[in-house]
Amino acid sequence: MFVEGGLHPEQIKALRQMSLQRRLDLALAGVASAGALRKAMISVEHPDWSADQVEKALREEVRNARR
């Protein structure tokens, strides 16, 4: 259940019970999933591009992302 303005108290409780390593693993998995999704989107946007071109475009997007 989403609580406006933040996480549900049960989500907070579950996160606090996790080890730092587990939280890091989840965060890195989320980053990897986002990268895979964006790579798939680039492939759909440019079906004629090779895998190397798609990888290069993804690296450029990450490099040029705002902080």
Buried (B, 14 or more C-beta within 10 A) or exposed (E): EEEEEEEEEEEEEEEEEEEEEEEEEEEEEEEEEEBEEBBEEBBEEEEEBEEEEBEEBBEEEEEEEEE
